[in-house]
Amino acid sequence: MGPTKVRLLVTGAGGFIGHHLVEFLKGKGYWVRGVDIKHPEFAPSSADEFQILDLRRRDNCLEAMQGIDQVFALAADMGGMGFISANHAQILHNNALINLHSIEAARLSGVQRYLFTSSACVYPEYRQRTTDVAPLKESEAYPADPQDAYGWEKLTTELLCLHYRKEFGLPTRIVRFHNIFGPLGTWTGGREKAPAALSRKIAIAKLTGNSEVEIWGDGEQTRSFCYIDDCVSGIYKIMNCDFDLPLNLGQDRMISINQLAGLIAEIAGVKIRKKHIEGPQGVRGRNSDNTLLQAVLGWSPAISLEDGLAKTYTWIEDQVRLQIRCLNAHIAEITSAA
């Protein structure tokens, strides 16, 4: 069956990764339905159909699955560390409903393959207590001890997918994201992740002349960051492979938040002064082990952090510049009216 005959559903298509995934799949020639509680914020969706549906409701999940062959399940209530660490009940409640109803609706609707997007947040906190942490292998999710409700919800849904495959014969795929970033993503408002938050702060420093940039904690916490183009390519490859256990999807280059800020400042062409403040930091260190991903797919993410950050920062600086221009125009309007 060729791409034009396969009907795909992307849930969470109004979000950052979902929006890029829809565009990628359309470029491959597929018919795509996007579903979310909102339209994409920064650019129109290229989906053939876009339905506004709250997937916490079973009837909406059944409607979303009608006539669908394969599901890319990305819908989730989520954000950066600041949001995840302060909204445990909301995240666990909303995401559990979305995932329970979505996979059951897929089963009832005769979906042929179901991909669930999990997270590196499933990994135990006891494996991530130092900045020079060993890369996390897929087999190391147990004994379970995720740091937040977000990680527990993701790990539980992974098990749900495995049991649906064994008991109902629904082919499932599971991908564990490691810090995906890029343009057209949330960059302000509290749900943004580290690359976007730092890009915003550094853009403001550049455009206002105030070189001070706030960083949560001592900035020595470490992560790996994967650019969005590699992410959507990896999702597609995982959906179409024969491996049905969880796979990491991320870069395996670890960097501290201080170093990340330095890279972005270099891209921006500005000198910054780091101000370390109290704030949620998550685990002390986290990195992706891509050994299994490479063995299964013969592929791993290849876009450099510098190249990805250059594209991301440029887009965010444009957003900040526009925001400042609008604010100045508003102030001028108020002043002239007075």
C-alpha positions in Angstrom: 0.0 0.0 0.0 1.5 3.3 -1.1 1.6 6.5 0.9 -1.4 8.0 -1.0 -3.6 5.0 0.2 -2.6 5.2 3.9 -4.5 7.5 6.1 -2.6 8.8 9.1 -3.7 10.5 12.3 -1.4 12.8 14.3 -2.8 13.6 17.7 -1.3 16.7 19.3 -1.0 18.2 15.8 -1.4 21.7 17.2 1.8 21.3 19.3 5.4 21.8 18.4 6.5 18.3 17.4 3.0 17.3 16.1 3.0 20.3 13.7 6.4 19.5 12.3 5.5 15.8 12.0 2.3 16.6 10.0 4.4 18.6 7.5 7.0 15.8 7.3 4.3 13.2 6.6 2.6 15.4 4.0 6.0 15.7 2.3 6.1 11.9 2.1 2.8 11.9 0.2 0.4 10.6 3.0 -3.1 11.7 3.7 -3.0 13.2 7.2 -5.6 14.1 9.8 -4.4 16.4 12.6 -6.3 16.5 16.0 -5.7 18.8 18.9 -7.6 21.2 21.3 -6.0 24.1 19.4 -4.6 25.0 16.1 -0.8 25.4 15.7 0.2 28.8 17.1 2.9 29.9 14.7 2.0 28.6 11.3 -1.0 26.9 9.6 -1.2 23.2 9.6 -0.6 21.3 6.4 -2.9 18.5 7.4 -5.6 17.4 5.0 -8.1 17.6 7.9 -7.6 19.3 11.2 -10.2 18.6 13.9 -10.5 20.5 17.2 -11.2 17.7 19.7 -10.5 17.2 23.4 -9.0 13.7 23.5 -9.7 13.4 27.3 -13.2 12.3 26.1 -13.7 8.8 24.7 -16.2 9.9 22.1 -13.8 12.4 20.7 -11.1 9.7 20.4 -13.5 7.5 18.5 -14.3 10.3 16.1 -10.6 11.1 15.6 -9.8 7.4 14.7 -12.6 7.0 12.0 -11.1 5.7 8.8 -7.5 5.8 10.1 -4.8 3.3 9.3 -2.0 4.4 11.6 -1.8 6.7 14.6 1.0 8.9 15.8 -0.1 9.6 19.4 1.6 12.8 20.5 -1.2 14.5 22.4 -0.2 15.5 25.9 -0.5 18.2 28.5 3.2 19.1 29.0 5.9 21.7 29.0 9.3 22.5 30.3 10.7 21.8 33.7 8.9 24.7 35.3 5.5 23.4 34.2 6.2 19.7 34.8 7.4 20.3 38.3 4.4 22.4 39.4 1.4 20.6 37.8 1.7 16.9 38.8 -2.1 16.2 39.3 -3.1 18.1 36.1 -0.5 16.3 34.0 -1.3 12.8 35.4 -5.1 13.3 35.1 -5.2 14.8 31.6 -2.6 12.6 30.0 -3.9 9.4 31.5 -7.3 10.1 30.1 -5.9 11.0 26.7 -3.8 7.9 26.4 -6.3 5.4 27.9 -9.1 6.6 25.5 -6.8 7.0 22.5 -5.4 3.5 22.4 -8.8 1.9 23.2 -10.4 3.9 20.4 -7.6 2.8 18.0 -8.3 -0.8 18.9 -12.0 -0.5 18.4 -11.5 1.3 15.1 -9.2 -1.3 13.6 -6.1 0.9 13.5 -3.2 -1.1 11.9 -0.3 0.5 13.9 -0.1 2.8 16.9 3.0 4.8 17.9 3.1 6.3 21.3 5.5 9.2 22.1 7.1 8.6 25.5 9.8 10.6 27.2 13.3 10.3 28.8 11.4 11.4 31.9 10.6 7.7 32.4 14.1 6.9 33.5 14.8 6.5 37.3 16.0 9.5 39.2 18.7 7.3 40.9 20.5 7.0 37.5 20.6 10.8 37.0 22.0 12.2 40.2 25.4 13.4 38.8 26.3 15.8 35.9 28.5 13.2 34.3 25.7 10.6 34.2 26.2 7.5 32.0 24.0 7.6 28.9 20.6 6.0 29.6 19.8 2.6 27.9 16.2 1.6 27.2 16.6 -1.4 29.5 17.4 0.9 32.5 13.9 2.2 33.0 13.4 -0.4 35.7 13.3 -0.6 38.7 11.0 2.4 38.1 11.6 5.7 39.9 10.7 8.6 37.6 11.1 12.0 39.1 7.7 13.5 38.2 4.1 12.5 37.6 4.8 13.2 33.9 7.4 10.4 33.9 5.1 8.0 35.7 2.3 8.6 33.3 4.6 8.0 30.3 6.0 4.8 31.8 2.5 3.5 32.6 1.3 4.2 29.0 4.3 2.3 27.6 3.1 -0.7 29.6 -0.4 -0.2 28.3 0.9 -0.2 24.7 2.9 -3.4 25.3 -0.2 -5.2 26.8 -2.5 -4.0 24.0 0.0 -5.5 21.5 0.2 -8.9 23.4 -3.5 -9.2 24.3 -5.3 -7.5 21.4 -2.8 -7.8 18.6 -2.6 -4.0 18.1 0.9 -3.4 16.7 2.5 -0.6 18.8 5.7 1.4 18.7 7.2 3.4 21.5 9.6 6.3 21.2 11.3 8.1 24.2 12.1 11.7 23.4 15.2 13.4 24.7 14.8 17.2 24.8 13.5 18.0 21.3 13.9 21.7 20.2 13.5 23.9 17.1 11.6 26.7 15.5 7.8 27.1 15.8 7.8 25.9 19.4 6.6 27.5 22.6 9.2 30.1 23.6 7.5 32.1 26.3 4.6 31.7 28.9 6.0 29.0 31.2 5.8 25.8 29.1 8.9 26.4 27.1 12.0 24.2 27.4 15.6 25.2 28.1 16.8 26.0 24.5 13.8 28.2 23.8 13.8 29.8 27.2 17.5 30.7 27.0 17.1 31.8 23.3 14.4 34.2 24.5 16.4 35.6 27.4 19.5 36.1 25.3 17.5 37.7 22.5 16.0 40.1 25.0 19.5 40.8 26.3 20.8 41.5 22.8 17.8 43.8 21.8 17.6 45.7 25.1 21.3 46.0 26.0 20.8 44.4 29.4 23.3 41.6 29.3 22.0 39.8 32.4 20.5 36.4 31.8 18.9 34.3 34.5 19.6 30.6 34.8 17.9 28.2 37.2 20.3 26.6 39.7 24.0 26.6 39.2 23.7 25.8 35.5 25.9 22.7 35.7 22.9 20.3 35.2 23.5 18.4 31.9 21.2 17.3 29.1 21.4 16.3 25.4 19.3 18.1 22.9 17.8 16.8 19.6 16.8 19.1 16.7 13.2 18.7 15.4 14.1 17.6 11.9 16.0 14.6 13.3 13.1 14.0 15.6 10.4 13.7 13.0 12.7 11.6 10.8 13.3 9.2 13.7 9.6 9.0 14.5 8.8 8.0 10.9 11.6 5.4 10.9 10.5 3.9 14.2 6.8 3.7 13.1 7.9 1.7 10.0 10.4 -0.6 11.6 9.7 -4.1 13.1 10.9 -3.3 16.6 8.1 -3.0 19.1 9.9 -2.2 22.4 10.8 1.4 23.5 13.6 3.2 21.7 15.4 6.4 22.7 15.2 9.3 20.2 17.7 12.0 21.0 21.3 13.2 20.5 24.0 11.6 22.6 26.1 14.7 23.1 25.8 15.9 26.7 26.1 19.6 27.5 25.5 21.7 30.6 22.9 24.5 30.7 25.8 27.0 31.2 27.4 25.7 28.1 24.1 25.8 26.2 23.7 29.5 27.2 27.2 30.2 26.0 26.6 28.6 22.6 23.4 30.6 22.1 25.1 33.8 23.1 27.8 33.1 20.6 25.2 32.5 17.9 23.5 35.8 18.9 26.7 37.7 18.8 26.3 39.1 22.3 28.2 38.9 25.6 26.0 37.8 28.5 26.3 37.8 32.3 24.8 34.7 33.8 22.7 35.3 37.0 22.0 32.0 38.8 18.7 32.0 40.6 16.5 29.5 42.5 14.3 27.4 40.2 13.4 23.8 39.2 16.2 22.0 37.6 15.0 18.4 37.2 17.5 15.6 37.4 21.2 16.5 37.7 22.2 14.8 34.4 20.6 13.0 31.5 21.9 11.7 28.2 20.7 9.3 25.5 22.3 6.0 24.7 21.7 5.5 21.0 23.2 2.0 20.7 19.9 0.2 20.3 18.5 2.9 18.0 21.5 2.6 15.8 21.3 -1.2 15.8 17.6 -1.3 15.0 17.4 1.5 12.4 21.0 1.8 11.2 20.5 5.5 11.9 20.8 8.1 14.7 20.2 11.9 14.9 22.9 13.7 13.0 22.1 17.5 13.0 24.6 19.3 15.2 23.5 21.2 18.2 25.1 24.3 16.8 23.2 24.1 13.5 19.9 23.4 15.3 20.4 26.3 17.8 21.3 28.7 15.0 17.9 28.1 13.3 16.0 28.1 16.6 17.6 31.2 17.9 17.1 33.2 14.7 13.4 32.3 14.8 13.0 33.2 18.4 14.9 36.5 18.1 12.4 37.4 15.3 9.5 36.7 17.7 11.1 38.7 20.5 11.8 41.6 18.1 8.2 41.6 17.0 7.0 41.5 20.6 9.1 44.5 21.5 8.0 46.4 18.5 4.3 45.8 19.3 4.9 46.8 22.9 6.6 50.0 21.9 3.8 50.8 19.5 1.2 50.2 22.2 3.1 52.5 24.6 3.3 55.2 22.0 -0.4 54.9 21.3 -1.3 55.3 25.0 1.1 58.2 25.4 -0.3 60.1 22.4 -3.9 59.5 23.6 -3.0 60.9 27.0 
